[in-house]
């Protein structure tokens, strides 16, 4: 794998996007993987502790980056090999100028994890947040699945609410506004202001918002083409129709869902999923609003560790150093 990864450079012509320079989210080795379809995949790693690799995948949304999973990474790296991936179009990965395609995102994540599994001679454990839960669930359904287990934190795709027949039309209209040359830039600037970013993050915290997260989210939002990946999210191009049935219902690897409340989604279908799929288990993280891994990191890791033990998934160094 080391031969497949290169340091960051200029723009990637094959992906039609730009690479950006932002302050690294994690103080550890940052590397990149070049893929023809999406350009550069940025990722962080710490392999000093050894053991079965765990891969952290942040959510896909405005200003999203590996900064969202820093508390988890910092604790996990003490006990085992840890990776944190910037989703295509976000963070230190190439910012896509054209429409960000769901299949390309899935394929890129699958390629990354397949190479990790090959290099380490073992399938990897994955911890994903929000919409990225759908991406990794699809990878876990592949015939040559590189994933050993899934932990999904506040996953999308579990709401029982019936969508309006106009939902996609409205979503694509909003996407069109963000892509408009002049109006889109003005709208996106307002949407990603420090005030709006703090307000948006506050909805996901039960306590005070972490100011470092606010600053990094603002920074990650303000590259010249950052709005285009976010336009694809707004246009629902990265969502899977009926993900509960088409994705989660067919998972055949041990899966843990951590949830409580989330202002952007609901988990109405989770009891049904757990009842129908024996591989899926769920645990509530009380008094959280979508970011339990940030506010209650130790509690989250204890639940993950117990899950690994219960499912017979050794990590070589099973006790995390809290």
N, C-alpha and C positions, 0 to 999 in steps of 0.2 A: 504493500500500500504506500509506503514511503515514496516509492518511485512515481506514484500517480499524483502526488501532491506537490504543488509549487507555491512559491510566495506570490503575494499580490503584485499586480502591475497595472497596465493601462486598461483601456476599454476592451471588451470582448466582442469582436465583430459578429461572431456566429450567433450570439444571443440577442443582438440588437439592444444592448443595455450598457450601463456604466458600472464600474467598480468604484467604491467610495472609500475614503479614509476616515474612520471614526475612532474614537478612543476605545480600545479593547474592553469588552464587557467583563472579562475575567483575567486576572493576572496569572496567566499560564501560556503555554505554547499555542500560538494561533497559526493554522495552516489552511491551505485551500486545495480543492479538487476541481479540475477543469472538465466540464462536460459540454459537448457541442450544443445540446438542446437548451440549457439554461445558463451557460457561462460558468462563472466561478461559484462554488459552494464554499463559504467560509465556515470554519469550525475550530473549536478549542479542545485541547486534550491534556490529560495528565495520566500517564501510564506507570508511574513510579510504584504504586501499591500493588500492581498486578491483579490477577483474578479475572473473573468473567466481566467483559466490558458492559457498562451501562451507558446508554445514549439518551441525553436530554434533548427534547424538541420543544421549543417555545411555541406559543400560539401564533396565529396569523391574523394580524390586525394593524391598526394605525400605530406606527412607531415600534412595532414588535421587534424583538431581538433576543439574544441569549441573556440579556440583562434580567429578563423575567425569571430565569432559573438559576441565577448566581447562588442564592442560599443553598439550594439543593446540591449544586456542583461542588461548592466548597466543603460540604460535609461528606459527600460521597467519595471525593478524591482521596480522603484520608484512609479509606478502607479498600478501595478497588479501582481498577482502570475506569476512567470517566471521560466521556466525550460530550460536548454540547454543540449542536448543529444550528447554524442560521438557515432558516427555511429559504428556498429560492425566492428571490425578490425582496428579502428583508435582511436587516443587520448588515453584516460584512459580505453577504452574497451579492451577486450581480443584481442590480436594479433593472427590471425588465421594462423596455420601452413599449413593446407591443402588449397584447392581451396575455396575461399570465394564465396558462392552460393547466387545468387540474391534472390531466394525465402526465404532463411534463413534470409537475411537482412530485407526484407519486413516483414516477420513474427515477427522478433524481435522488429522492430519499431512499428508494430501494437499492439503487446502485451504491450509494454511500454505505448503507448498512451491510450489503452483500460483501463489499470489499473489506469492511471491518471484520465480519465473521470469518472471511477467508484468511485474513492476516493473523487473527487470533486463534484460528482453528476451533471456534466455538460460536454458536449463535449468541446474539446479544440481548440483554434486557433493555427495554425501551420505556422511558417515562415521557409522556406527551401531555401538552396542555391545550385545552380549548379545541379549536377547529383542527389542529394538527393531530388530534386523536383519530379523526377520520382518515387522514393521510396514512398513518402508521397501521391502522386497522386493515386498510386495503393491502398494504405490503405484507401483512401477516397472513393474508389469504392467498398469496402467490404460491405456485406449486413448489418453487425453490425458496421457501421462506427462511430469511436469515434471522428471524426474531424468536427468542426463547420465551419471553414473557412480555406482557404489556401492563403498564400502569397508566391509567387515563385520568387526568385531573380536570374536573369540570368539563367533561367532553360535550361537544355539540352533537346534535342528531338524535336526542332522546326526548324531545318535546312531543307532547300529544296534541298540541294546538293545531287546528286545521288552518292551513295558509289560505289567504285570499287568492282567488284566481288571478288577481291583479298584482300579486306580490312580485313576481319576476319582472313584470312591466315597470313597476315602480323602481325596483332595484336597478334595472338596466338604465332607467332614466337618470337615476342618481349617479351611476357610473359615467354616463355620457357627460354630465356636468363636470365631473372631476377631470375628464379627459379633454375638455374644451380648452383650447390654447390660452385664452385670456381669463375667462370666467373660472375655469378649473383651477388655475393657479391661485386666484384670489380666494376661492372657496376653500381650497386646501390650506392656505396660509391661516385663515381664520380657524379652521377645524383643528389645526395642530399648534395653535398658540399655547404658551405655557399655562395660561388660565384654563383653557379648555382641556388641555392634557391632564392637569391636576384634577379637574372636575370629573373627567372620564375615569381616571384611575381611582379616585375616591369612592366611586360606586362599587369598586371591587375589593375594598378594604373595610373591615369592621372597625379598625382603629385608624391612627394617623397614617397618611400615605408616606411611603419612603421617598424622601426628597431626591436621593441618588437615582432612584428609578424614574422619577419625573424628569430629571435633567437628561438622563440617557435616552428616554423615550422621545423627548423634544429633539435631541441631537439626531437620533435615528430617523426622525420624520422629515428632516429638512435637507436631505440631499436633493439636487435638482429634479430627479425623476422618481422620488419615493412615492409620489401620489399615484403612479400607475399601478403598482402592485396592490395598493389599497383600493384603487378603483375596481380591480378584479374581485377583491373580497366584497366590496359594496354591491357589485353586480351579481353576487352569488355564484360566480364562476368556479369557485373553489369548494363549494358545498356539494355533498352527495345527496341525491333525492332519497328520502326514507332510509337514512343511514342505519337506523336501528335494525331494520329487517335485512337490508342488502349487505351491510358490513358487519356490525356487531353480532348479529344473530348467527353468523357463520364462523365466527372466530373459533379456532381449534388450538389455541395456546393459552396457558394460564393468564387470566386477565383480572386486574383489580381496578375498580372504579372508585375514585375518591370525590366526594361531592358534599354540598349542603345547599347553599343558595347562590344564585348567579343572576345579575341584573340583565344579562343578554340571552339567557336560555333557561330551560327547565329540564327536569329529569323525570317527568311523569311516566315514561315508558320503561324506566330502569327496573322496577319490580318485575314487570313482565319479561324483560330480557334475562334477569337473573334466574327466573323460574324456568325459562325455556333453554337456556344455554348453561350447562353445568360447568363450563370453563370460566364463567364470569362471576365475580364476587364484588360486593359493594360495601363501602364503609363511609359513614357520615363524619365529616369534620365540623363539629358544631360551631356555630357563631362565626362562620366565615362567609365570604361573598364572592368566591371565584378564584381567590389567590391563597388558598390554605398553605401551599408550599412556600409562600413568602412570609406569611404571618405566623404560621405554626410549623416551622420546618422540622423540628425535632419530633413532634407528634406524627407528622406525615411519614418521616423515615422509620419510625417505630412500626407503623402500620405496614409499610412496604417490607420491612425486614421480617415481620411476623408472617406476611403473605408468602415470602420466599421460603421461609422455614416450613410452613404448613404444606406448601406444594412441592417440597423436596428439591428446591433450586439452590444449591450451594453457590456461594460467591467467593469461596476460598478464604475470605476474611469476613465472616458473617456479622460481626458486631460493629456497627458504625460507632465512631467516636463522636458522641454528641457534645 
